[in-house]
Amino acid sequence: MPSTRIDADIVIVGDGSHIKNGSVVLENNKIIYAGEQEHAPSADKDLFSPVVMPGLWESHAHYTGITKANISSISETPQPVLIARATWDVRETLASGITSVREVGGFGVYLKTAVEEGFIPGPRIYGAGSVISQTGGHGDFHTMPLDIVNLMNDRSMGLGELADGVAECYRAVRKQLRKGAEIIKYCASGGVMSIVDHPIHQQFSPEEHRAIVEEALRAELGVAAHCHGAPGIRAALEAGVTTIDHGTFLDEDLAELMVEKNAILVPTLYVVRRLIQFSKELELPDYALVKAKAIEERHKEAVKIAIKTGVTIAMGTDIFASGPNGIFQWGQNAFELVYLVESGMSNSDAIVSATGNGPLTLGPHAPKSGVLKEGYDADLLLLEKNPLDDITVLTERSNIKSVIRNGQIVVEHPASQTP
């Protein structure tokens, strides 16, 4: 593959630093140089962009193919239709500057193959397979007969994997490994989009938490724990999870425990705000709207506590719907960064949450990605404007000149090209 040199007025490295009048040189799908222009090696091809930065990481979202904000609708649609719809989401993900996705429950483990084989353009996908839940927990379909839910899960037709007791937890993890999962996701508390369970209540016993984490770590995979309530957050942290996802009732003590355990928070501010703001358009069930409104302010406070305490934060939106409805869709991922900045995070730290911190959410399996340094994946964005000055730059596609994945330009936006 020919080498490419990209000169820029500013290179945003992805670790909180930046280089003025910098260059990034790519060769054989990797970065071979990132530094000052005067020391950069020559290359076969030369490009210029006002700003260069790493491609963005989405660390919590779902490729489901459902078109309503109602998870149970997955049971009403043939799986081939759901996956076909999700191919649109995969393309939109890449076009918006997201070059890597930690897909925490959905069809990502299958879509990854189609992307890697070149059938559809898309980001690198690190899928979880099915979300592991206790019976009656956040990953269960509460209105359906249990034997039907288990049958759907056995045939990989749903998003969940029900497990009760230590032995079933071991088996549930192993079933996701069999699918090719690169992250394990389980529900440590109740949730918003499920009917019966309460977001504050802990799900799974301490022994079950440990079994899930232990089995994942044996395969060198990280673990994402869906957590709202404090009891579930504590149980997950004590079991050794990689990330706490949502973290709605995080308090000062739990935030300090996260720092001690080197755990990462993926807050997903986007999903709560959008569900409430556009509940009618999204056809949000009444039970979910009540729960979302109940946790909204506490969720915002939890993120502020995490920022103040120094918890490592990674960008994740929890987008789980499909298609171009303009309200709650793939391609809007960078709005999460706007909400993080509104919560007290600096523009620079927000960018790190979507770049250098993204790979860390995979735990031991973390790739060399998200940072512009020698030996790292050649996934980059060429921008017209500087998000260090205005974070909303990353929410506007017209500011993205090109998306580079694996060392090649895979998306260009002609309207934003400079003469």
N, C-alpha and C positions, 0 to 999 in steps of 0.2 A: 504494500500500500504506500503511495507517495506520502512524503512528510508534508505537514502544513504548519506554517508559522502565522500566528494571529497577533498583530500589534494592537495596542489599545491605549487610550488616554488613562484608563484605570483598570486594573485587574483585581477583582474581588476574589480573594483566595478561598474563602469558605471556612476559615478558622478564626475569623474576627479581624484579620489583617488585610491590607490591600497594598497594591504596588502602583504608583503613578508612572506613566510612560512605560508600561510593562509589556511583556510578550509571553505567549504560551505556544509551545511547539509540540505537535502531535505526530506520532509515528507508530505504526502497527497497533492501533487501537488504544494506545497509552499516551500519557503525557510524558515527554522526555525533558521538558524544560519549562519552568515558570519563574520569571524574574524580570530584571531590568532589560530594556530593549538593547542597550549597548553591549550586553554580554550574551544575547540570544544567538543560537546557531542559525545558519541559513537553512532554508527548506525548499522543497520542490514547488510549493505553492504558498503565496503570500496573501493574507487577508488583513483588513483593518475593521475595527469596530470601536465606537466610543467607549463601550464598557464590555468587559468579558467577565463571566462568573461561572461557577459550576452549575450544571443542570440541577433542578430542584428535586427534592425527595418528598413524596407524599407518604407519611408513615402510619396512617390509619384510614383506610377506606375499603369499599367493597364493590367488586364487579358482580352485580346480581342480575341485571337485565329487567328488573321490575320498574314499572313506570309510575307507581304511586308510592307515597310515603307510608306504606302498609306492608310490613314484612310478610304477612300471611298470604299476600297475593302471589307469592312464589309458588304456592301449592295449586294455583288455578291456571298456570301457564306451562305448556310443554317445555322441558329443559332445552331442546334445540333452539326454540324461539328466544328464550332468555339469553343464551350464549350468543346467538346471532345479534341481538340488540346490543349486548355488551361490547361487541367489536367496534361500535360507534364510539363508545366511551373510551376505549383503548386509544383510538386515533386522536380523540380530543385531548386526552391526557398529554400525549406527546406534543401536540400542536401548541399547548399552553405553556410549555417549558418544563413539564414534569418528565424527567428522564428515568426515574426509579420510583417504584411503588411497593410499599409493604402492604399487601392486600390481606386483610385480617379476617377473612371469611367470605367465601363466594367462589366464583369460577376462575379465579386468578391462576390456580395451578394448571388449568387446562389452556387458558388464553396465552399463558407464557410460551407454550409449545408453538402455537400459531405465530406468535411474534418472532420467536427465535428462528423458525423455519422460513420467515419472510412472507407469509401469507397476508399479514396485516401489519401496518406500521404501528409501533407502540413503544412504551418504555420498558426497561428491565422490570420484571414482575417477580416479587418474592412472596409467594402465596402461602396461606395457612391451611388451605383446605376447608374443612368444616370447623365451626366454633364448638368447643366442648362445653357442655352445660349439664347441670344436674337435671333430673326429671322435675318438671314444673319450674325450671329456672328461666333465665333470660333467653336462652337459645331454644326453648321449647315452643311449639305451636299450641297454645293453651286451649283453643276452641276445638281442636281436632281430636279424634280418638287416639289414644296413646299407641295402639298397635299400628295405626296408619302412619303416625309420625315416625315410629321406629322403622317401618318399612321404607318410607321415603329416605330416611337417613342411610339405611343400609344400601340403598341404590344410588346414593349421592345425588338425590333429587332435591334436597333441602340445603339449608345453610348450617344446620346443627348436627351435633353428635352427642346423644344423651349417655351419661355415664353416672353410675351410683356405686360407691364403694371403691376401695383402692384398686382392686383387680380390674374393674371396668375402666378406671381412669388410665391405668397402664395401657389397656387395650385401645382405648380411644386415641391416645397419642400415637400408638403404633399404626393405627389405621390411617392417620394423617401422613405419617412418614411413608406409608405404602403409596400414597397418592403423589408423593414428591414434595410435600410441604417443606418450606424453608424457614418457617416460624410457626410456633404453636400458640393458639389463642384459646383462652377459656374465660368463663364468666365467674368472677369472684364475688359479684354482687348482683342484685336485681337491676332492671333497666327501665328505660323510658318506652321503648317500642314493643314491649311485651305486656300482656294484659294483667296477669294475676300477681306477679312478684313485685316487691317494693324495692326501689332503688337503694335504700339505705341498708337493707338486710344482707348479711353475708350469705354467700352460697358456697357449697362444698365445706367439708370438715377440714381442720388443719392437716389431717393425714392425707386427705384427697388432694389438697393443694400441693403438698410435698411430693406426692406420687407423680402428679402431672409435670412438675418442674424437674424432678429427678430423671424421669424418662426422656424428657426433651434434651436435657443437658447430656445425657448418655450419648445422644446422637449429635451433640455439639450444636444444638439449636437454642435460640433464645425463646422466651415465653412472654407473650403479651397478655396482661390480665385486665379484662373489662372490670372496672371498679367505679362505683359512685360512693357508696357508704364507707365510713371510716373503718368498721370492723373488717370488711372485705379487703380494704387497702392494706391494713396491718397484717392480715393473714397472708396475703399475697407477697408482701415484702419479706415477711419472716420465712416464707418458703423459698425465696431467692429469685423472684421474677425479674425479667429484664426491664419491662416497662409497665407503668400504671397508665391505663388508657381511660380518659375522662377525669377521674380524680376529684369529683364534685365536692366531697366533704373533707378534702385534705385540710388539715390544720397545721399549726406550727410544729407540734411534736412529730407528726407524720412526715412533714416536709424535711425535718432534720433527719428522720430515719431514712428517707429516700437518699439524702446526701451521703449518709453513713454507708448505705447499701449500694451506692453507685447506681441507683435505679433512675430511669428516665421517665418523665411525665410527657404524655401525648394528650393535651387537653381537649382538642376537638371543640373549640368555641364555635366554629362555623355551624355545626349541625344544630345546636340548641337555638341559636339566634334565627336561623333560617326556618326551622320548624315552627317557631312561634310567629315570626313575621309573615310567613306565607302559608299558614295552616289551612286556609280554605282552598287555595290554589293547589296545594299538595294533597288535598283530601285526607288530611291527617285525622286518624281516629280520635274521638273525644277523650278516651282514656289516656292517650299519648300526649295530647295537648295539656291536660291537667298536670301530668307528671312533669312535662317540660317547663311549664310556668312555675311549678313548685321548686325546681332546682336552679332556675336561670341565675338569680342573683348570687346564690351560694357558689355556683360554678365560677362566676367572675371573681369572687373573693378568693377562691381557692387558687386560681391562677396568679393573682397578685401576691399571695402568700408564697407560692413556689418561686416566683421571680425574685422576691425580696430575700428568700432563704438561700438562693443559689442552686436550686434544683436544676439539673440538666433537662432542657425542654426540646422536644422535636415536633415539627409541624405535622399535623394530621387533621383532616376535616370531618371524617366519618361520612363522607358522601356514600350513599347506598342505593340511590335511584339511578335510572338510566334514561338517556335520550335528551334531545335539545329542548327542554321545556323552559329554559331561561331563568329558572328559579333556584333549582337545587340540582346542579349537574356537574359532571366532570368538566374541567376547564376553568372552573371558578376557584380552584384549590388555593391560590395565593391570597384570597381574601382572609384566610386564617392568619396570615402575617399581619394584616391590617389590625385585626382584633387583638393580636398579641402586643402590638405596639400601643394600642389603646389601653392595654392592661398594665403598661409601664415598662415594657421591654424596649430597648434601643433598636433602631433600624438594623444596626450591625448584628446584634444578638439575634434578632428575628431571622435575618438571612442565615446565620449559622444554624438556627433550628431547622431550616429547610435544606441545608447543604451538609456541612460537616457532621452534624448530630444525627442525620438520617440513617446512615449505615450502622451506627451504634445500636439502633433499635433491634437489629438482628442478633445481637449478642455475639457468641463465639463465631458465628457464621458471617460476621460483618465483612463485606468486600472493601477493597481500597477504592473508595468512591466519595463524591461530595466535596472534595478539596482539590484545588489546582496545585498539585505537587508532582514531582517526578515519580513515575511508577503507578500513578493512579489512573482509573478509567477515564478515557477521553470523552466525557459527557459535559458539554458546555452550552451556555447561552451567550449569544451576541446581542447586546442591547443598545438601543438608541439613547436611553437616559439612565441616570445613576440612581438605583434604589437606595443607596446610602443616604441620599438627600430626600427621597420621597418613596416610601415603601409601596405606594399604590402603583408605581411603575410596573411592578410585576403582575398586577391584575389586568393590565391593558395589553392585549395582544399586539397592538400596533407598535408597541415599544420593543417587541422581540424581532430582531432582524433575522436570526437563524437559530435553529436548534441543532446541535451537534450531538450525535449519539454514537458511541463506539468509533469515534474518530472521523465520522462522515456527516456531512450536512444532510439531515433527514427531513427538515422542515424549513422552508423559507417563506417569509411573508412579504410579497412584492411591494405592497402599499407602503411598507416601512423602509424600503431600501433607499439609501442615499445615492445621488447620482455619482 
